[in-house]
Structure formats: C-alpha cells, structure tokens
Amino acid sequence: MKEGKSYFDVYELGMIALFALGSALLNTYLPIKTFTEYLGIPGPAAGMAVLGGFIFVLWIALAHAIIKKRYAGVVTSLLIASFCLLIAPWYGVVSPIWFGIYGVIALLSMGIFVELTASKSVFKGAIGGGLGNLACLGITWIAIGVHAGVWVPSKFAPILMLAAFVSGTIGALIAYWITKVRRKEQI
C-alpha cells in the first residue's frame, strides 16, 4: 500500500490548530455579551456583528496568508467551529440537538469567503472578510430565529449588518498587516 503525503505538513497543521483554538477561546471567554449589552446593542449574535472580525476573520485570514496553501482558511474555519462546539453549544441552543450544524455552516461560509478573495488583492481580501462575517451573522440569525424564536429587532438589523461587514473587513486588513510586518522581519 502506498503512503500518501499529507497536504498540510505538521507545522502548518499546528498553525491552523493554534489559530482555530485561539479564535474559539476568544469567542468563548471574552465577555462579549456583557460588552454588547453594556453598549445597548441588541442580539442575538451582536458580538459577532461587532467583534467577529477580531474573533473569527482575523484568524482565518492569518492562516490563509501565513500558510499560503489553498484551503488553509477553510480548514481553520471548520476547526474554529469544532472547538467552539466542543466548549459549548452554538449560542447555547441545545434543541434541536443538531443545532450546532448551523455554527459549522456559518463559519464554513466565512472561511470560503476569506479563501476565495484573500489572494486576489488587499481590497478584495478585505471585502471577503466583511462578506464572510456578514454571511456568518446572517446564517446565525436565521438559525436562532427559526429554532429559538429570537430575532434581531428590525430597526437594528441594518446597523448590525453594516457593523459585521466593517468588523470583518478590519479583521482581514489586520491579518494582511500582520503578514506584511512578518515578511519584512524575515528579510
């Protein structure tokens, strides 16, 4: 039997796992809900709208930019979802039992947006980060609304959607900046 070589080497898999774990831990342990409630920002998923670029997009975009292999961002997004679900149910919803699938789909969509746009240009990568965070938010809103009956107040939805796009864009730009600084230091 012929042994195949893994697409990602040990270092790359380690980096992906580290980025994903860091993202999942930020999502779990930052007092995001307290922060958004203090600011009077209604949910559900207000923290994702406001901070999703820092909590999720940054780490997915960093994995893609540093590893420089196709699917690094997608694999990172799937691992983030997996780690988040190992720590707690997606947004605390336990019924139906399979509700966590929405978290996987939401973060996978983010990873796909980041992956498809990051290599094109800084501008397109930033837009991809914004669209990825927006898609993740939209999927989460629909899932929570349908299964938990909690919907975002309609007057706040456009503002939160804009915040999600801006947050995701900033997260992608920060990843680009970190990667650029890192490359200069290696020269």
Backbone bond lengths (Angstrom), bond angles and torsions (degrees), N, CA, C in turn:
res aa  C-N    CA-C-N  psi(-1)  N-CA   C-N-CA  omega(-1)  CA-C   N-CA-C  phi
1 M - - - 1.427 - - 1.529 109.03 -
2 K 1.313 115.89 133.50 1.460 120.90 -178.47 1.536 109.93 -86.22
3 E 1.335 115.43 130.30 1.460 120.28 177.09 1.515 109.00 -84.97
4 G 1.321 115.70 129.93 1.459 120.39 177.93 1.514 110.68 -90.75
5 K 1.304 114.40 150.75 1.455 119.68 177.47 1.529 108.17 -85.92
6 S 1.323 116.44 137.11 1.448 121.92 178.76 1.528 109.98 -66.26
7 Y 1.328 116.46 143.37 1.464 121.47 179.40 1.526 110.65 -62.92
8 F 1.315 116.94 -44.12 1.460 121.82 176.16 1.518 108.59 -101.88
9 D 1.349 116.29 135.27 1.462 117.95 176.51 1.531 109.53 -79.96
10 V 1.303 116.41 177.92 1.465 121.86 -175.15 1.525 111.13 -60.54
11 Y 1.327 117.19 -43.07 1.460 121.37 178.94 1.528 110.54 -60.49
12 E 1.329 116.15 -46.26 1.463 120.42 -178.45 1.527 111.41 -65.38
13 L 1.312 117.27 -42.77 1.466 120.51 176.89 1.523 111.05 -63.59
14 G 1.316 116.25 -38.39 1.460 120.50 176.74 1.518 111.71 -62.77
15 M 1.339 116.64 -42.85 1.468 120.74 178.09 1.528 110.89 -63.89
16 I 1.323 116.50 -44.51 1.463 120.93 178.74 1.525 109.87 -59.41
17 A 1.321 116.51 -47.25 1.466 120.50 -179.75 1.528 111.37 -63.50
18 L 1.327 117.01 -40.15 1.458 121.10 179.07 1.530 111.54 -64.20
19 F 1.332 116.78 -46.27 1.468 120.53 178.09 1.528 110.37 -61.60
20 A 1.327 116.36 -44.17 1.468 120.39 -178.67 1.522 111.21 -65.22
21 L 1.315 116.97 -43.40 1.457 120.51 179.17 1.523 111.01 -64.57
22 G 1.323 116.91 -42.84 1.466 120.52 177.42 1.518 111.41 -58.88
23 S 1.310 116.60 -44.54 1.459 121.59 178.87 1.530 111.13 -62.83
24 A 1.322 116.28 -46.94 1.470 120.68 -179.37 1.526 111.28 -62.96
25 L 1.320 117.01 -39.43 1.469 120.10 179.70 1.531 111.18 -68.30
26 L 1.333 116.60 -39.87 1.472 119.38 175.28 1.522 109.95 -60.47
27 N 1.326 116.04 -45.94 1.459 120.73 -179.79 1.529 111.56 -60.87
28 T 1.301 116.74 -36.48 1.458 121.14 -175.56 1.527 112.81 -82.86
29 Y 1.316 117.29 -41.45 1.460 119.31 -168.50 1.525 116.15 -105.42
30 L 1.321 118.77 -12.49 1.467 118.45 172.56 1.525 107.62 -71.77
31 P 1.309 118.19 140.95 1.477 119.78 179.62 1.537 111.21 -78.62
32 I 1.308 115.58 61.86 1.465 122.00 -172.90 1.527 111.70 -64.31
33 K 1.325 116.48 -46.03 1.469 119.72 -178.33 1.531 110.25 -64.22
34 T 1.314 117.34 -41.11 1.463 121.13 177.78 1.521 110.05 -61.56
35 F 1.325 116.48 -42.20 1.459 122.48 179.51 1.530 111.11 -61.72
36 T 1.326 117.17 -49.08 1.473 119.74 -178.38 1.536 111.24 -69.24
37 E 1.320 117.19 -36.56 1.473 119.60 176.86 1.527 110.44 -65.90
38 Y 1.335 117.16 -40.36 1.466 121.32 178.47 1.530 110.77 -60.28
39 L 1.333 116.08 -38.15 1.468 120.88 179.18 1.528 112.40 -81.75
40 G 1.338 116.77 -4.92 1.459 120.47 179.38 1.519 113.88 76.86
41 I 1.323 116.43 24.08 1.460 121.03 179.97 1.529 108.04 -91.86
42 P 1.339 117.20 118.93 1.466 119.41 -176.94 1.522 112.30 -77.14
43 G 1.323 115.12 153.28 1.463 121.72 177.54 1.498 110.22 -102.40
44 P 1.272 118.21 -167.83 1.462 127.20 9.46 1.531 111.59 -80.35
45 A 1.307 114.84 160.80 1.462 124.54 175.19 1.531 113.19 60.47
46 A 1.324 117.09 29.99 1.460 120.13 177.73 1.526 110.71 -63.09
47 G 1.315 116.84 -34.19 1.461 120.67 178.59 1.516 111.62 -63.95
48 M 1.326 117.36 -38.22 1.464 120.54 176.76 1.525 110.20 -64.51
49 A 1.328 115.81 -40.29 1.459 119.60 179.64 1.528 111.17 -62.60
50 V 1.313 116.45 -44.93 1.461 120.81 -174.41 1.528 112.84 -83.92
51 L 1.329 117.31 -39.57 1.465 120.87 -172.38 1.526 114.54 -117.23
52 G 1.317 118.26 4.83 1.469 121.52 -177.81 1.519 113.72 -58.56
53 G 1.311 116.73 -30.77 1.463 119.86 178.06 1.514 111.95 -64.33
54 F 1.321 116.77 -38.64 1.464 121.87 178.81 1.523 111.63 -80.59
55 I 1.330 115.87 -40.32 1.459 120.24 -175.16 1.531 112.39 -76.04
56 F 1.335 117.81 -39.03 1.462 120.89 -174.16 1.535 114.17 -117.44
57 V 1.327 117.31 -57.64 1.471 121.15 -171.56 1.520 111.87 -59.11
58 L 1.302 117.51 -45.93 1.462 121.87 -179.31 1.523 111.38 -50.75
59 W 1.314 117.27 -47.50 1.466 121.99 -174.78 1.527 112.17 -72.29
60 I 1.318 116.38 -36.50 1.466 120.48 177.26 1.523 109.71 -68.45
61 A 1.332 116.75 -44.68 1.462 121.05 179.43 1.531 111.68 -66.47
62 L 1.331 116.92 -37.23 1.469 120.04 176.45 1.520 111.52 -62.96
63 A 1.317 116.29 -44.26 1.470 119.78 178.95 1.524 110.09 -59.31
64 H 1.323 116.07 -45.34 1.466 119.80 179.96 1.531 110.97 -63.10
65 A 1.331 116.68 -45.24 1.462 121.18 -175.25 1.526 113.10 -71.82
66 I 1.308 117.65 -37.84 1.461 120.55 -176.78 1.526 111.69 -80.24
67 I 1.303 116.38 -42.01 1.466 119.36 -177.10 1.524 111.56 -77.96
68 K 1.328 116.34 -31.44 1.469 122.24 175.52 1.525 113.20 58.95
69 K 1.301 115.39 35.43 1.458 120.46 174.34 1.514 107.94 -126.94
70 R 1.309 112.83 144.83 1.449 118.61 176.51 1.527 109.81 -58.54
71 Y 1.302 116.06 142.40 1.462 125.41 177.32 1.527 114.53 78.97
72 A 1.317 119.04 -1.46 1.464 119.64 177.92 1.530 110.54 -61.45
73 G 1.322 117.57 -41.35 1.460 121.37 178.18 1.517 112.31 -67.86
74 V 1.320 116.11 -40.54 1.468 120.49 179.97 1.528 110.57 -65.64
75 V 1.327 116.71 -45.38 1.468 119.92 179.21 1.532 109.77 -63.59
76 T 1.321 116.87 -39.71 1.470 120.40 178.14 1.524 110.39 -61.86
77 S 1.322 117.03 -44.01 1.471 119.77 -179.54 1.532 111.12 -63.38
78 L 1.322 117.34 -38.61 1.471 120.19 178.41 1.526 111.24 -68.03
79 L 1.330 116.37 -37.43 1.466 119.08 176.98 1.522 112.01 -68.93
80 I 1.332 116.71 -36.20 1.474 119.45 175.67 1.524 109.02 -58.82
81 A 1.332 116.05 -48.74 1.467 120.03 179.53 1.525 110.46 -59.17
82 S 1.313 116.66 -43.43 1.468 120.73 -179.07 1.520 111.58 -62.66
83 F 1.330 116.23 -47.14 1.471 119.59 179.50 1.531 110.68 -63.59
84 C 1.336 116.78 -42.82 1.466 119.90 179.07 1.526 110.49 -59.14
85 L 1.334 116.82 -42.64 1.462 120.71 -178.45 1.525 112.32 -72.77
86 L 1.315 117.45 -27.04 1.462 119.49 174.66 1.527 111.01 -69.61
87 I 1.326 115.56 -32.26 1.461 120.69 -178.11 1.534 111.47 -79.72
88 A 1.338 116.86 -43.35 1.471 120.76 -176.74 1.526 109.59 -161.25
89 P 1.330 117.41 158.23 1.472 119.58 176.20 1.533 110.41 -63.53
90 W 1.317 116.15 152.43 1.469 121.15 -179.62 1.526 108.79 -62.06
91 Y 1.295 116.22 114.51 1.462 124.88 -178.08 1.523 113.11 53.27
92 G 1.321 116.16 28.09 1.458 121.35 175.56 1.523 114.90 74.01
93 V 1.322 117.05 4.19 1.475 120.21 -178.69 1.528 108.70 -83.03
94 V 1.326 116.02 120.95 1.468 120.62 -178.05 1.530 113.17 -111.36
95 S 1.328 117.10 -7.15 1.455 120.15 178.25 1.518 108.88 -132.94
96 P 1.281 119.16 119.49 1.459 127.76 7.58 1.533 111.16 -73.59
97 I 1.306 114.84 158.20 1.461 121.22 -174.69 1.527 111.84 -61.90
98 W 1.303 116.87 -27.76 1.464 121.93 -177.75 1.530 112.89 -88.40
99 F 1.328 118.62 10.63 1.463 122.60 -177.29 1.532 112.39 -54.98
100 G 1.323 117.44 -31.52 1.464 121.24 -179.76 1.521 113.57 -58.87
101 I 1.324 117.26 -20.53 1.474 120.72 177.07 1.520 110.13 -57.55
102 Y 1.339 116.74 -34.13 1.464 119.70 177.56 1.527 111.43 -62.26
103 G 1.325 116.61 -37.74 1.462 120.07 176.71 1.510 111.37 -62.94
104 V 1.329 116.05 -40.75 1.470 120.59 178.03 1.528 109.59 -64.02
105 I 1.327 117.43 -47.04 1.469 121.43 -179.26 1.527 110.54 -63.66
106 A 1.343 116.98 -42.77 1.462 121.43 -178.76 1.531 111.17 -61.98
107 L 1.327 116.60 -48.23 1.464 119.35 -179.20 1.529 111.73 -73.12
108 L 1.323 117.72 -31.88 1.460 120.42 174.97 1.523 110.15 -62.72
109 S 1.333 117.15 -41.91 1.468 119.49 178.15 1.527 110.42 -61.39
110 M 1.320 116.47 -39.34 1.462 120.22 177.18 1.525 110.27 -62.12
111 G 1.323 116.81 -46.94 1.461 120.86 179.38 1.520 112.26 -59.81
112 I 1.326 116.70 -39.03 1.471 120.73 179.71 1.523 110.55 -66.32
113 F 1.339 117.43 -45.72 1.465 119.86 178.05 1.529 111.23 -59.35
114 V 1.318 116.54 -46.22 1.464 119.91 -179.87 1.523 110.08 -62.77
115 E 1.304 116.51 -46.09 1.460 122.36 -177.85 1.531 112.09 -61.84
116 L 1.318 117.33 -43.00 1.466 121.01 -176.16 1.522 113.63 -71.94
117 T 1.319 116.89 -23.48 1.467 119.35 -174.27 1.521 114.68 -111.03
118 A 1.317 118.85 -21.12 1.468 121.67 -170.30 1.521 113.75 -61.60
119 S 1.312 118.77 -36.45 1.459 120.81 -175.41 1.522 113.22 -82.97
120 K 1.306 117.44 -13.33 1.459 120.65 -174.57 1.525 112.24 -69.82
121 S 1.306 117.74 -55.55 1.461 123.64 177.89 1.526 107.22 -167.91
122 V 1.309 116.25 168.26 1.457 120.25 178.60 1.525 109.28 -61.79
123 F 1.311 116.67 -43.76 1.462 121.34 -179.10 1.527 111.03 -61.45
124 K 1.325 116.19 -49.64 1.471 119.75 -179.44 1.530 111.14 -65.91
125 G 1.317 116.99 -36.55 1.462 120.21 176.68 1.517 111.89 -63.55
126 A 1.340 116.27 -40.34 1.460 120.68 178.04 1.528 110.35 -65.31
127 I 1.334 116.37 -43.57 1.469 120.82 177.77 1.528 109.66 -61.92
128 G 1.324 117.19 -41.50 1.466 121.27 178.39 1.515 112.27 -61.56
129 G 1.329 116.71 -39.38 1.459 120.25 176.40 1.519 111.16 -63.00
130 G 1.333 116.10 -42.11 1.463 120.68 177.64 1.520 112.22 -64.45
131 L 1.329 116.13 -45.75 1.468 120.13 179.27 1.533 111.17 -65.99
132 G 1.328 116.57 -36.80 1.454 120.38 178.41 1.514 111.98 -63.24
133 N 1.329 116.86 -45.00 1.459 120.24 178.85 1.529 110.43 -66.22
134 L 1.320 116.07 -38.67 1.460 120.64 178.08 1.534 111.43 -64.36
135 A 1.326 117.15 -43.13 1.472 120.73 178.02 1.531 110.84 -63.28
136 C 1.317 116.12 -43.60 1.466 120.87 178.91 1.531 110.22 -60.11
137 L 1.314 116.04 -43.96 1.465 121.10 178.75 1.525 110.67 -63.49
138 G 1.317 117.06 -46.72 1.463 120.87 -178.61 1.517 112.43 -60.53
139 I 1.312 116.96 -45.15 1.468 120.85 178.75 1.523 110.43 -62.85
140 T 1.315 116.40 -41.77 1.470 120.91 179.73 1.527 110.54 -65.29
141 W 1.326 117.64 -43.87 1.456 121.05 178.38 1.526 111.73 -58.80
142 I 1.320 115.64 -47.13 1.467 119.78 -178.74 1.528 110.24 -62.60
143 A 1.324 116.44 -44.67 1.468 120.50 -179.16 1.526 111.35 -62.24
144 I 1.318 116.96 -47.14 1.464 120.64 -179.56 1.528 110.28 -66.32
145 G 1.310 116.97 -39.89 1.463 120.47 178.93 1.516 112.60 -63.35
146 V 1.328 115.98 -47.11 1.467 120.15 -177.93 1.524 111.92 -68.63
147 H 1.316 117.43 -44.05 1.465 120.46 -172.65 1.524 114.91 -93.72
148 A 1.313 117.96 -27.87 1.466 119.63 -178.80 1.528 112.13 -111.36
149 G 1.331 116.44 -8.70 1.458 120.42 179.05 1.514 114.09 71.23
150 V 1.325 117.06 19.34 1.464 121.32 179.78 1.530 107.67 -110.24
151 W 1.323 115.06 115.79 1.461 120.63 -178.80 1.525 109.50 -114.86
152 V 1.316 115.93 150.52 1.460 120.29 176.16 1.534 107.14 -69.75
153 P 1.334 117.14 138.22 1.469 118.75 176.56 1.539 110.15 -58.04
154 S 1.318 116.24 131.15 1.473 120.66 -172.37 1.526 113.19 -58.46
155 K 1.319 118.48 -31.70 1.467 118.79 -179.65 1.532 112.17 -71.82
156 F 1.349 117.11 -20.51 1.460 120.33 179.30 1.528 113.35 -95.92
157 A 1.329 117.12 -15.81 1.468 120.32 -176.15 1.533 113.11 -56.38
158 P 1.337 119.91 -48.74 1.480 118.29 -179.46 1.533 113.12 -61.91
159 I 1.315 116.30 -38.34 1.473 120.16 179.95 1.528 110.11 -66.19
160 L 1.333 116.48 -43.38 1.462 120.21 179.62 1.527 111.23 -68.39
161 M 1.329 117.03 -34.54 1.467 119.72 176.52 1.531 110.52 -65.47
162 L 1.315 116.50 -42.22 1.461 120.29 176.55 1.531 110.28 -63.89
163 A 1.318 116.29 -43.03 1.472 120.29 178.00 1.521 110.60 -60.40
164 A 1.336 117.88 -40.79 1.466 121.54 179.18 1.524 110.60 -63.30
165 F 1.323 116.27 -43.05 1.464 119.89 179.71 1.534 110.46 -64.35
166 V 1.315 116.60 -47.01 1.469 121.04 -179.40 1.530 110.23 -63.77
167 S 1.312 117.34 -44.66 1.462 121.55 179.78 1.534 110.94 -60.16
168 G 1.326 116.74 -46.56 1.462 120.79 178.77 1.516 112.16 -62.89
169 T 1.329 115.73 -39.49 1.468 120.78 178.25 1.520 110.37 -62.95
170 I 1.312 116.39 -45.19 1.472 120.90 179.13 1.527 110.53 -63.52
171 G 1.332 117.39 -42.30 1.465 120.60 177.84 1.524 111.94 -58.38
172 A 1.328 116.97 -43.41 1.468 120.89 178.44 1.524 111.13 -66.54
173 L 1.324 116.89 -38.91 1.473 120.13 178.79 1.526 111.61 -67.08
174 I 1.320 117.07 -38.82 1.472 120.28 176.95 1.530 109.97 -62.85
175 A 1.334 116.75 -41.63 1.473 120.34 177.54 1.523 110.37 -61.20
176 Y 1.322 117.12 -42.29 1.465 121.14 177.53 1.526 110.06 -61.79
177 W 1.319 117.68 -45.18 1.462 121.84 -179.09 1.527 110.71 -62.82
178 I 1.341 117.19 -45.68 1.468 121.09 179.05 1.529 110.12 -59.90
179 T 1.303 116.56 -43.26 1.465 121.32 -179.61 1.519 110.68 -64.47
180 K 1.326 116.64 -40.91 1.471 121.46 179.45 1.531 110.52 -64.33
181 V 1.332 117.39 -45.29 1.463 121.89 178.66 1.530 109.91 -62.99
182 R 1.316 115.97 -42.14 1.474 121.12 179.67 1.528 111.72 -61.69
183 R 1.323 116.54 -40.71 1.461 120.09 178.74 1.529 112.18 -66.67
184 K 1.327 116.75 -38.56 1.469 120.19 177.51 1.516 111.39 -63.40
185 E 1.325 116.31 -37.79 1.462 120.54 -179.52 1.532 111.30 -69.65
186 Q 1.320 117.39 -26.54 1.468 121.02 -179.40 1.517 111.69 -79.68
187 I 1.306 117.46 -15.73 1.481 120.51 -177.61 1.489 111.62 -78.45
